[in-house]
Structure formats: C-alpha cells, structure tokens
Amino acid sequence: MNNPNDLELLLDLNDIEYCIVAGYWVKFSVIKITPSKHRPFGIKYSLSMHNNHGTRLVGFDNAHLADIKRKKYTAKRVV
C-alpha cells in the first residue's frame, strides 16, 4: 500500500454490509492482526456474498495459504 491512508480505508470496511438486489448482500470483514508467516501484512480479511436467507454463496478471504502444488483447478463439493 503506497498511501498511509490506504490501510485505514481498508480497515474502515470492517463489518460493512451492502444490499445488492433482491435480498442479496455482501459483507466485508477486515481486521488488523499481528503479522505472521501466513499473513505478512497483518491483515485478516473476508468478502462474502449472501442470499436473502443469510446463506453464504461465495467468499474470498486469506484464511489459509493457497495450495500451489496443484496444477489444475479443483473444487470441493458441499452438500
């Protein structure tokens, strides 16, 4: 981040929810943590999209490192 205010702007998104359309909404979670091997910038984040029942449909976060050993896309079935 080049501008010192960029981090503050990102942290200000924490717990913000935006209604998109027809009951669908997105939620941001952004918190500052102690930097570690897995999160060297000291930020834990999550962006998720939910339906009108609150079910998470898709999400992006840095909860774990990407598995770079795989060469192709793989998916895990959720029932």
C-alpha positions as CSV (number, residue, x, y, z in Angstrom):
1,M,0.0,0.0,0.0
2,N,1.5,3.2,-1.1
3,N,-0.6,5.7,0.7
4,P,-0.6,5.5,4.6
5,N,-4.4,6.2,4.5
6,D,-5.0,3.1,2.3
7,L,-4.8,0.8,5.3
8,E,-7.2,2.9,7.3
9,L,-9.6,3.0,4.4
10,L,-9.5,-0.8,4.2
11,L,-9.9,-1.2,7.9
12,D,-13.0,1.1,7.8
13,L,-14.8,-1.6,5.7
14,N,-14.9,-3.9,8.7
15,D,-18.5,-5.2,9.3
16,I,-19.9,-3.2,6.4
17,E,-22.9,-4.8,4.6
18,Y,-24.3,-3.7,1.3
19,C,-27.6,-4.8,-0.1
20,I,-27.1,-5.6,-3.8
21,V,-30.5,-6.7,-5.2
22,A,-33.5,-8.9,-4.4
23,G,-32.2,-9.6,-0.9
24,Y,-28.7,-10.5,-1.8
25,W,-26.0,-8.7,0.1
26,V,-22.2,-8.6,0.6
27,K,-20.3,-8.3,3.8
28,F,-16.7,-7.1,4.4
29,S,-14.7,-8.2,7.4
30,V,-11.2,-6.6,7.8
31,I,-9.2,-6.6,10.9
32,K,-5.6,-5.8,11.8
33,I,-3.6,-8.6,13.3
34,T,0.0,-9.3,14.3
35,P,1.9,-10.1,11.0
36,S,2.8,-13.7,10.6
37,K,4.2,-16.1,8.0
38,H,0.7,-16.7,6.6
39,R,-0.4,-13.0,6.8
40,P,2.8,-10.9,6.4
41,F,0.9,-7.7,6.0
42,G,-1.0,-8.1,9.3
43,I,-4.5,-8.0,7.8
44,K,-7.2,-10.7,8.1
45,Y,-10.0,-10.1,5.5
46,S,-13.1,-11.7,4.2
47,L,-15.6,-10.6,1.5
48,S,-18.7,-12.7,1.2
49,M,-22.0,-12.7,-0.7
50,H,-25.1,-14.0,0.9
51,N,-28.7,-14.7,-0.2
52,N,-31.9,-13.4,1.4
53,H,-31.8,-16.3,3.9
54,G,-28.3,-15.4,5.1
55,T,-26.6,-18.3,3.4
56,R,-23.1,-17.6,2.2
57,L,-22.9,-18.2,-1.5
58,V,-19.4,-17.2,-2.3
59,G,-16.5,-15.7,-0.3
60,F,-12.9,-14.6,-0.6
61,D,-10.5,-14.5,2.3
62,N,-7.0,-15.1,3.5
63,A,-7.9,-17.8,6.0
64,H,-5.2,-20.2,4.6
65,L,-2.4,-20.2,2.1
66,A,-3.2,-21.2,-1.5
67,D,-2.2,-24.8,-2.4
68,I,0.4,-24.1,-5.1
69,K,1.2,-27.8,-5.6
70,R,-1.9,-28.3,-7.7
71,K,-1.6,-27.6,-11.4
72,K,-5.3,-27.6,-12.3
73,Y,-8.4,-26.1,-10.7
74,T,-10.1,-28.4,-8.2
75,A,-13.4,-28.0,-6.4
76,K,-14.8,-29.4,-3.2
77,R,-18.5,-30.4,-3.3
78,V,-20.6,-29.0,-0.5
79,V,-23.8,-30.8,0.2
